[in-house]
Amino acid sequence: MTAESLPVPQESELYARIAAMVPDMDAERARAVLTAHDVRLTSPLPARRELRVRRLYCEGTKEGTEGNDGPFTIDIPLGSGPWVIASRNNSAGKSSLLWALSFALRGEGLKDFRRAETEGWFSYVRADVEVAGVAASIRLTFDKPARPRAELLTADTIDQLLALDGREEDGPGVRRAASAGLDGVSELIDRFMLDRLGLRPVSVWKAKAGAPKDADGNRDSAEQVHRWSSFSYAITLNSGHDTNLLGPTHWGQLPARLLQIFLDVPYASELTRLTAEEKKEGQEGRHFQRRAKEDALARTAQTEPLREALNQAKERLTTLEAGQPDLTGLLADADAAAQQVARHQATHQQAEEQLAIAHKARLKDARNSRRSRQSKAARLLLGALDPEACPRCDREIDDKRRAQEDSEYRCAVCAHQLPELEEDPEAQAAAMQRLVDRENASRTAEDQAREAVQAAGSVLEASRAAHDQAQHRLTAARSGDWYATLEAARREVYQIEGALAVATGAHAELPAAVGDFVSAEKAEATGQVEDPDMFVLAAATKVLKQVVAEHSRALFKELNEEIVRIARKLGVTNLTSVSLDLSGRVNAKKSGAPRKFEDFSPTERLRMRIAAVVGMITIGRKHGIMSHPGLLLIDAPTAEELVPGDARLVLETLYETASTVPGMQIVITSIEEALWEIFPSDRIVTGPDDRQLF
């Protein structure tokens, strides 16, 4: 499968894969966990990393030379394509100019370009650059050797910056973007380059020197964060004497990670962040377990005093329990008393309801008797119906209608005139007697109902008093000093049992009353607390490793072929094959036999690096991306050439490559005579008489 045919999974698919590997996990929760660890699986877009140097301007004063001391100013226009800083003799300042340029681009000078006798000469360095389409001018002012202050200028176009003379900082469209003191230059350049080139720091872990291994073979490690100064090794290449393919170290597979980043392998940066987080969490977990084991050993030494204290606490508890009253009987008595109160309360309420009914009936009979004595109309209707409301519409017969019946002699129900009838004294007396008898009967019923209420109330009060006494006896039993002492003795036994179980690991034999306490303490003591974040991190690492590995192998396969092709053109003889792996090993073969990268000669190692970087640039352009910034600074690529003619071959290859690969810029130094024939004069930076540059 080629790199073109490999599908790039979208972020939603990755979160779903991760969630499927963790029990009771969904994609959104997995996303939240990773975000909390600053890991965001954003669907990758094609990278566009461009870094082009358009001008190098330096000022300073030479000292300690043989007749060439004094101030100097050098102004070098640059651009895309091949460039050579040349002279016909050594010690002309070629490497020093490359060092000054690397200082501006990295925020610190590259040691491989450094010349100790010349770094103190520079007082001012200016590099006008285009970084991912942004025009910038980096200005370094050296008050002390290799210790500059920095100004960062920007403009609407690079031409506006190029129009400024020397140290001039003001012009149309030019703005001051940032500045830094002696201790902030590297940070300023680092932040600017990482932001503009879309690069994220890479974390690797290195075992601490002398750190012992644990039972699983793990050593304590320290995190090393690699930022722009490490990334820039893909621009300012390692020297021939360095055995790393790329970057300042081989720890944490950094060379392979740099290859993946500059080949734009999907999710490569996210994997480095994720791996660092997983290792950090794992190391913190091991530290916790180690401390817990040490604490457990210390507690184990205390088991005998704990056993003795537990025996004494159990004896005290047994003695107290022997004198414990029968709380079961007291609880039963209190419950029975409460039920009796409820029954008597219901009886009392029923008696009160009967009294209310009897009272209402007595009032009605008394009113009828009184009206019959006072009203002729009432006497006329004596013994007839005396409704409270109209029998048809249910409207209440009010006092006004009753008054009309008495005063106007009209019926209170129908409002018609009552008939004129003569009263029969005997009938009247008999009716009146019936009303009196009815009133007396209702009064007697009311008195009997009142007596029933009083009797039920007395019974209710008595049952309430009995209930209060039962509750008092129960409360007294529970609140006595002996009971508080009993509870304290029980707690003491539970606590000592728990402490002993944590120290001995025998928590399974404990009573349920201390189970929760001991389980929590046991988990802390053994370090077996399960962190769901660790499961998500581990699953995410596994998923991303698979994606990154698949794409890396496909792209590395293309890169292997490019390295062999370019390295042969650069004069690496008998190179049969290269097989880059995910650990950053080259796995080269010469004449069909395996050859370690460190066994190559210094010249061959440098040319293999050139081939690797040029190959990355070529493959990136092939896939329509600019994953590598396209800039290469190489100091003396033919310095140790021993085979006649190979120097010319190397210079021709570099010139051809920079001339033909779109968007590429190569700046080299050389004293080879052939360069004057290969490079046009407008691509050669040199001094008067092709000798001293400054």
C-alpha positions in Angstrom: 0.0 0.0 0.0 1.4 3.4 -1.0 1.1 6.6 1.0 -1.5 8.0 -1.5 -3.9 5.0 -1.0 -3.8 5.0 2.8 -6.9 6.6 4.2 -6.5 9.2 7.0 -9.0 8.5 9.8 -11.1 11.4 10.9 -11.1 12.5 14.6 -14.6 11.1 15.2 -13.5 7.7 14.0 -10.5 7.8 16.2 -12.5 8.7 19.3 -14.9 5.9 18.5 -12.1 3.4 18.2 -10.6 4.5 21.5 -14.0 4.3 23.3 -14.6 0.8 22.0 -11.4 -0.4 23.8 -12.4 1.0 27.2 -15.3 -0.6 29.2 -18.3 1.8 29.8 -16.7 4.5 27.7 -18.2 6.6 24.9 -16.6 8.8 22.3 -17.4 12.1 24.0 -16.1 11.0 27.4 -12.9 9.8 25.7 -12.5 13.1 24.0 -13.0 14.9 27.3 -10.3 12.8 29.0 -7.8 13.4 26.2 -8.6 17.1 26.1 -7.9 17.3 29.9 -4.4 15.9 29.1 -3.9 18.5 26.3 -4.3 15.9 23.6 -6.6 17.0 20.8 -7.1 14.7 17.8 -7.9 17.3 15.2 -8.3 16.0 11.6 -5.0 16.9 9.9 -4.7 19.4 7.1 -1.8 19.4 4.6 1.1 21.3 6.1 2.6 24.3 4.5 6.0 25.1 6.2 8.0 27.6 4.3 11.2 29.3 5.5 13.1 31.4 3.1 16.1 33.7 4.0 16.1 36.8 1.9 18.9 38.8 3.5 21.7 38.5 6.0 23.3 41.6 7.4 26.1 41.7 9.9 28.2 44.3 11.7 31.1 43.9 14.0 34.8 44.4 14.7 37.5 41.9 14.0 40.2 41.5 16.6 43.3 39.4 16.9 43.9 38.8 13.2 47.2 39.2 11.3 46.8 42.6 9.9 43.1 42.5 9.2 41.6 44.0 12.4 38.9 46.6 12.3 35.1 47.1 11.9 33.2 45.2 9.2 29.8 45.3 7.6 28.5 42.6 5.3 25.2 42.7 3.5 24.1 39.5 1.6 21.0 39.3 -0.5 19.6 35.7 -0.7 16.5 33.9 -2.1 15.3 30.5 -3.3 17.6 28.1 -5.0 21.3 27.3 -4.5 23.8 29.6 -2.7 27.4 29.2 -1.7 29.5 31.2 0.7 32.9 30.8 -0.8 36.5 31.7 -0.6 39.7 30.3 -2.1 41.3 29.9 1.3 40.4 28.8 4.8 39.6 31.0 7.9 37.9 33.5 5.7 34.7 33.8 7.8 32.4 31.4 5.9 31.4 29.2 8.9 31.1 32.4 11.0 28.5 33.9 8.7 26.6 30.6 8.7 26.8 30.7 12.5 25.4 34.2 12.6 22.5 33.2 10.3 21.8 30.1 12.4 21.7 32.3 15.5 19.0 34.5 14.0 17.0 31.5 12.8 17.3 29.4 16.0 17.6 32.0 18.8 21.0 30.4 19.6 24.0 29.6 17.4 24.6 26.1 16.2 27.8 24.7 17.8 28.9 22.9 14.6 29.1 26.3 12.9 30.7 28.1 15.8 34.3 29.4 15.7 35.3 30.4 19.2 37.7 33.1 17.9 35.1 34.9 15.8 31.8 34.8 17.8 32.9 37.8 19.8 33.4 39.9 16.6 29.7 40.2 15.9 27.8 43.2 17.4 24.7 43.1 15.1 23.0 40.4 13.0 19.9 40.9 10.9 18.1 38.2 9.0 15.1 39.1 6.8 13.0 36.0 6.3 9.7 34.8 5.0 8.1 32.2 7.4 4.9 30.5 6.1 4.1 33.6 4.0 4.8 36.1 6.8 7.6 38.7 6.3 9.8 39.2 9.3 13.1 40.7 10.2 15.1 39.3 13.1 17.5 41.8 14.7 20.1 40.7 17.2 22.2 43.2 19.1 25.2 41.6 20.9 26.3 43.5 24.0 28.3 40.4 25.0 29.6 37.5 22.9 26.8 35.2 21.9 24.4 37.0 24.3 22.2 39.2 22.2 19.0 41.2 22.7 16.4 40.7 20.0 13.8 42.8 18.0 11.3 41.1 15.7 9.9 43.3 13.0 7.1 42.4 10.5 5.7 44.1 7.4 3.0 43.7 4.9 5.5 42.5 2.3 9.1 41.3 2.4 10.1 44.1 0.0 9.2 46.7 2.7 11.7 45.0 5.0 14.3 44.6 2.4 14.1 48.4 1.6 15.4 49.2 5.1 19.1 50.1 5.3 21.4 48.4 7.8 20.0 48.9 11.4 17.1 51.0 10.2 13.7 49.9 11.8 11.2 52.4 10.5 9.6 52.3 7.1 6.2 52.0 5.3 4.2 49.0 6.5 6.9 48.0 9.0 5.9 47.1 12.6 7.7 46.1 15.8 6.1 42.7 16.7 8.1 41.7 19.7 11.4 42.1 21.6 13.4 40.1 24.1 16.2 40.6 26.6 19.4 38.6 27.0 17.5 35.6 28.5 14.5 35.7 26.2 15.9 35.5 22.7 15.7 31.8 22.3 12.1 31.7 23.6 11.0 34.5 21.3 12.4 32.8 18.2 11.1 29.4 19.4 7.6 30.8 19.8 7.6 32.6 16.5 8.9 29.7 14.5 6.7 27.0 16.1 3.6 29.1 15.7 4.2 30.2 12.1 5.3 26.7 11.0 2.5 24.8 12.8 4.8 22.7 14.9 4.1 21.4 18.4 6.8 20.5 21.0 7.9 16.9 21.2 8.4 15.2 24.5 10.7 12.2 25.0 11.6 10.4 28.1 15.1 9.5 29.2 16.0 7.2 32.1 17.7 9.1 35.0 21.3 8.2 35.4 21.8 5.6 38.2 18.1 5.2 38.7 17.3 1.6 39.9 14.9 -0.7 38.1 11.7 -1.7 39.7 10.2 -5.3 39.7 8.9 -4.7 36.2 12.2 -3.4 34.8 11.1 0.3 34.8 13.5 3.1 35.7 12.5 6.6 36.8 12.7 8.8 33.8 12.8 12.6 33.1 10.8 14.3 30.4 12.8 16.2 27.8 10.8 18.6 25.7 12.2 19.3 22.2 11.1 22.6 20.6 12.3 24.6 17.6 16.0 24.3 18.4 15.7 20.5 18.0 13.4 20.8 14.9 15.9 23.1 13.3 18.4 20.2 13.0 16.4 19.3 9.8 17.6 22.7 8.5 21.0 23.2 10.0 22.2 19.6 9.7 24.3 17.8 12.3 28.0 17.7 11.6 29.6 14.7 10.0 31.0 13.6 13.4 27.6 13.2 14.9 26.1 9.7 14.9 22.4 10.9 15.0 20.6 10.9 11.7 18.7 14.0 12.8 18.3 16.0 16.0 20.4 16.5 19.1 19.7 13.0 20.6 18.5 9.5 19.7 16.6 9.2 23.0 12.9 8.7 22.7 13.2 7.8 19.0 13.6 11.6 18.3 15.2 11.1 14.8 12.2 9.0 13.7 9.8 11.5 15.2 11.4 14.4 13.3 11.2 12.4 10.1 7.5 11.7 10.8 6.8 15.4 11.5 8.6 16.7 8.4 6.9 14.0 6.3 3.6 15.2 7.6 2.6 11.7 9.0 -1.0 12.1 10.2 -1.3 12.4 14.0 2.5 12.1 14.6 2.6 15.2 16.8 -0.5 14.1 18.7 1.1 10.7 19.3 4.3 12.2 20.8 2.1 14.3 23.2 0.0 11.3 24.1 3.0 9.0 24.7 4.5 11.6 27.0 1.3 11.9 29.0 0.9 8.2 29.3 4.5 7.8 30.5 4.1 10.7 32.9 0.9 9.2 34.4 2.5 5.7 34.5 5.6 7.0 36.3 3.5 8.9 38.8 1.5 5.7 39.4 4.7 3.7 40.0 5.9 6.4 42.4 2.6 6.1 44.2 2.8 2.3 44.4 6.4 2.5 45.6 5.5 4.9 48.4 2.5 2.8 49.3 4.6 -0.3 49.5 7.1 1.5 51.7 4.3 2.7 53.9 2.9 -0.9 54.1 6.2 -2.2 55.2 6.3 0.4 57.9 2.8 -0.5 59.0 3.7 -4.2 59.1 6.3 -3.5 61.7 3.6 -2.2 63.9 1.3 -5.3 63.7 2.3 -6.7 67.1 1.3 -3.6 69.1 -1.9 -3.4 67.0 -2.8 -7.1 67.8 -2.2 -6.4 71.5 -4.3 -3.3 71.4 -7.1 -5.2 69.6 -7.2 -7.9 72.2 -7.6 -5.3 75.0 -10.3 -3.4 73.1 -12.3 -6.6 72.5 -12.1 -7.5 76.2 -13.5 -4.1 77.1 -16.3 -4.5 74.6 -17.2 -8.0 75.8 -17.5 -6.7 79.4 -19.7 -3.8 78.3 -22.0 -6.0 76.2 -22.6 -8.3 79.1 -24.2 -5.4 81.1 -26.3 -4.2 78.2 -30.1 -3.9 79.0 -32.8 -5.5 76.9 -33.4 -2.8 74.3 -35.7 -5.1 72.3 -38.4 -5.1 75.0 -38.2 -1.4 75.4 -38.6 -0.9 71.7 -41.6 -3.2 71.6 -43.2 -1.4 74.6 -42.7 2.0 72.9 -44.2 0.7 69.6 -47.3 -0.8 71.4 -47.9 2.4 73.3 -47.7 4.4 70.0 -50.3 2.1 68.4 -52.6 2.5 71.5 -52.4 6.3 71.2 -53.4 6.1 67.6 -56.5 4.0 68.4 -57.6 6.2 71.3 -57.0 9.3 69.1 -59.4 7.9 66.5 -62.1 7.2 69.1 -61.8 10.7 70.6 -62.1 12.3 67.1 -65.2 10.2 66.4 -66.8 11.3 69.7 -66.1 14.9 68.9 -67.8 14.5 65.5 -71.0 13.0 67.2 -71.0 15.9 69.7 -71.0 18.4 66.8 -74.0 16.6 65.2 -76.0 16.6 68.5 -75.2 20.2 69.2 -76.5 21.2 65.8 -79.7 19.2 66.2 -80.3 20.8 69.7 -79.9 24.3 68.3 -82.4 23.6 65.6 -85.0 22.2 68.0 -84.5 25.1 70.3 -85.0 27.6 67.5 -88.2 25.9 66.4 -89.6 26.0 69.9 -88.7 29.6 70.3 -90.3 30.7 67.0 -93.4 28.8 67.8 -93.9 30.8 71.0 -93.1 34.1 69.3 -94.8 33.9 65.9 -98.4 33.4 65.0 -97.3 32.2 61.6 -95.1 29.6 63.1 -98.0 28.4 65.3 -100.2 28.2 62.2 -97.6 26.0 60.5 -96.8 24.2 63.7 -96.0 20.6 62.9 -95.6 21.3 59.2 -92.3 21.3 57.4 -89.7 23.9 58.4 -87.1 23.6 55.6 -83.8 25.3 55.6 -83.8 25.7 51.8 -86.3 25.7 48.9 -87.1 22.0 48.2 -86.9 22.7 44.5 -83.9 25.0 43.8 -81.9 24.4 47.0 -81.6 28.2 47.6 -81.3 28.9 51.3 -84.2 30.5 53.1 -82.6 33.5 54.6 -83.6 35.5 57.7 -85.4 38.2 55.6 -87.8 35.6 54.3 -88.4 34.3 57.8 -89.0 37.8 59.1 -91.6 38.4 56.3 -93.3 35.2 57.4 -93.7 36.6 61.0 -94.4 40.3 60.1 -96.3 40.1 56.8 -97.8 36.7 57.4 -96.3 35.3 54.1 -94.9 31.8 53.7 -91.1 31.7 53.9 -91.0 29.1 51.2 -93.4 30.2 48.5 -94.0 33.8 49.7 -97.8 33.5 49.4 -100.2 34.9 52.0 -100.9 32.5 54.8 -104.6 31.6 55.3 -106.5 33.3 58.1 -107.2 30.5 60.5 -108.3 30.6 64.1 -105.8 29.0 66.5 -107.0 26.0 68.4 -105.7 26.3 71.9 -105.7 22.6 72.6 -103.9 21.8 69.3 -101.5 24.7 69.9 -100.7 23.4 73.4 -100.2 19.8 72.1 -97.8 21.0 69.3 -95.9 23.2 71.7 -95.4 20.2 74.0 -94.1 18.1 71.1 -91.5 20.8 70.3 -90.5 21.1 74.0 -90.1 17.3 74.2 -88.0 17.2 71.0 -85.8 20.0 72.4 -85.3 18.2 75.7 -84.4 15.0 73.8 -81.8 16.7 71.6 -80.4 18.5 74.7 -80.1 15.1 76.5 -78.4 13.6 73.4 -75.9 16.5 73.3 -75.1 16.1 77.0 -74.4 12.4 76.4 -72.2 13.1 73.4 -70.2 15.7 75.5 -69.7 13.1 78.2 -68.5 10.6 75.6 -65.9 13.2 74.3 -64.7 13.9 77.8 -64.3 10.1 78.5 -62.5 9.5 75.2 -60.2 12.5 76.0 -59.3 11.1 79.4 -58.4 7.7 77.8 -56.3 9.5 75.1 -54.4 11.5 77.7 -53.7 8.4 79.6 -52.4 6.5 76.5 -50.2 9.5 75.6 -48.7 9.5 79.1 -48.0 5.8 78.8 -46.3 6.3 75.4 -44.2 9.2 76.8 -43.1 6.9 79.7 -42.1 4.1 77.2 -40.1 6.6 75.1 -38.5 8.0 78.2 -37.4 4.6 79.3 -35.9 3.8 75.8 -34.2 7.2 75.6 -32.8 6.8 79.1 -31.4 3.4 78.2 -29.8 4.7 75.0 -28.3 7.9 76.5 -26.7 6.5 79.5 -23.0 6.7 80.1 -22.6 2.9 79.6 -24.2 3.2 76.2 -21.8 5.9 75.0 -18.9 3.9 76.4 -20.2 0.8 74.5 -20.3 2.7 71.2 -16.8 4.1 71.8 -15.5 0.6 72.5 -17.1 -0.7 69.3 -15.5 2.1 67.2 -12.1 1.4 68.8 -12.3 -2.3 67.9 -13.3 -1.4 64.3 -10.5 1.1 63.9 -7.8 -1.3 65.2 -9.2 -4.1 63.1 -9.0 -1.9 60.0 -5.5 -0.7 60.7 -4.4 -4.3 61.3 -6.0 -5.4 58.1 -4.3 -2.7 56.1 -0.9 -3.7 57.6 -1.4 -7.4 57.0 -3.6 -7.5 53.9 -6.2 -9.7 55.7 -9.2 -7.5 55.1 -11.3 -10.3 53.7 -11.7 -11.7 57.3 -13.1 -8.5 58.7 -16.8 -7.9 59.7 -18.9 -6.0 57.2 -19.0 -3.0 59.6 -15.5 -2.0 58.7 -15.5 -3.3 55.1 -15.8 0.1 53.3 -13.1 1.6 55.5 -10.6 -1.3 55.0 -11.3 -1.5 51.2 -10.4 2.1 50.7 -7.3 1.9 52.9 -6.3 -1.4 51.1 -6.5 0.2 47.7 -4.4 3.2 48.8 -1.8 1.0 50.5 -1.3 -1.3 47.5 -1.5 1.3 44.8 -4.3 -0.7 43.0 -6.5 2.3 42.5 -7.8 2.1 39.0 -7.5 5.4 37.1 -9.9 5.5 34.1 -7.8 8.1 32.5 -4.9 5.6 32.2 -7.2 3.2 30.2 -8.2 6.0 27.8 -4.6 7.1 27.4 -3.4 3.6 26.8 -6.2 2.9 24.3 -5.5 6.2 22.5 -1.8 5.4 22.3 -2.5 2.0 20.8 -4.9 3.5 18.2 -2.6 6.4 17.2 0.5 4.1 17.1 -1.3 2.0 14.5 -2.2 4.9 12.3 1.2 6.6 12.6 3.0 3.3 12.0 1.0 2.5 8.9 1.6 5.9 7.3 5.2 6.1 8.4 6.0 2.8 6.8 4.4 3.8 3.5 6.2 7.2 3.5 9.5 5.7 4.8 9.4 3.2 1.9 9.3 6.2 -0.5 12.0 8.0 1.5 14.3 5.0 1.5 14.4 5.0 -2.3 15.0 8.7 -2.4 17.8 8.5 0.2 19.6 5.8 -1.8 19.2 7.7 -5.1 20.4 11.0 -3.7 23.1 9.6 -1.5 24.7 7.8 -4.5 24.7 11.0 -6.4 26.4 12.7 -3.5 29.2 10.1 -3.6 28.1 7.5 -0.9 29.6 4.6 -2.8 28.3 1.0 -2.8 25.1 2.0 -1.0 22.7 -0.9 -1.7 19.6 0.0 0.3 18.2 1.9 3.3 15.4 0.8 5.5 14.3 3.4 8.0 12.4 2.1 11.0 10.1 3.6 13.6 13.0 3.8 16.0 15.0 6.1 13.8 17.6 3.5 12.7 18.8 3.7 9.1 19.4 0.0 8.6 21.6 0.6 5.6 23.4 -1.9 3.5 26.6 -1.3 1.5 27.6 -3.9 -1.1 24.7 -6.0 0.2 26.1 -6.2 3.8 24.4 -4.5 6.8 26.2 -1.3 7.9 25.3 0.7 11.0 25.0 4.4 10.5 27.7 5.2 13.1 30.1 3.0 11.0 29.8 5.4 8.0 32.6 7.9 7.6 31.9 11.5 8.8 31.6 12.6 5.2 29.2 9.8 4.3 27.0 10.5 7.5 26.7 14.2 6.4 25.7 13.2 2.9 23.2 10.7 4.2 21.6 13.4 6.2 21.5 15.7 3.2 19.9 12.8 1.2 17.3 12.3 4.0 16.3 15.9 4.2 16.3 16.5 0.4 14.3 13.2 0.1 11.7 14.5 2.6 11.4 17.8 0.7 11.0 15.9 -2.6 8.4 13.5 -1.3 6.5 16.4 0.3 6.4 18.2 -3.0 5.3 15.0 -4.7 2.3 14.7 -2.4 1.4 18.4 -2.8 2.5 19.5 0.7 5.3 21.5 2.1 5.9 19.6 5.3 9.6 20.6 5.4 10.4 24.3 5.4 12.6 23.8 2.3 15.8 25.4 3.7 19.1 23.7 4.2 22.3 25.3 5.7 25.3 23.0 5.2 28.8 23.8 6.3 31.6 22.4 4.1 29.9 19.4 2.7 33.1 18.3 0.9 35.6 19.2 3.7 36.8 15.6 4.2 36.5 14.4 0.6 39.4 12.1 -0.3 38.3 10.8 -3.7 39.2 13.1 -6.6 36.2 14.3 -8.5 33.7 13.5 -5.7 33.8 17.1 -4.5 32.6 18.3 -7.9 29.9 15.6 -7.9 28.6 16.7 -4.5 28.5 20.4 -5.5 26.8 19.7 -8.8 24.1 17.6 -7.0 23.4 20.2 -4.4 23.2 22.9 -7.1 20.9 20.8 -9.3 18.7 19.9 -6.4 18.2 23.4 -5.1 17.6 24.6 -8.7 15.0 22.0 -9.6 13.0 21.3 -6.5 10.3 23.9 -6.1 10.5 26.2 -3.1 13.9 24.9 -2.0 16.8 27.0 -0.7 20.3 25.6 0.0 23.1 27.7 1.5 26.5 25.9 1.8 30.1 27.0 2.4 33.0 25.7 0.4 36.6 26.4 -0.7 36.4 23.8 -3.6 37.8 25.2 -6.8 35.0 23.5 -8.8 32.3 25.7 -7.2 33.4 28.7 -9.3 32.5 26.7 -12.4 29.3 25.2 -11.1 27.6 28.2 -9.3 26.8 31.4 -11.3 28.5 34.5 -9.9 25.2 35.9 -8.7 24.9 32.8 -6.5 28.3 33.0 -4.9 28.8 35.1 -1.8 32.5 36.0 -1.4 34.9 38.7 -0.5 37.4 40.9 -2.4 39.7 38.7 -4.6 37.5 35.7 -3.6 39.3 35.5 -0.2 38.4 37.2 3.0 34.6 37.7 3.3 35.0 40.4 5.9 
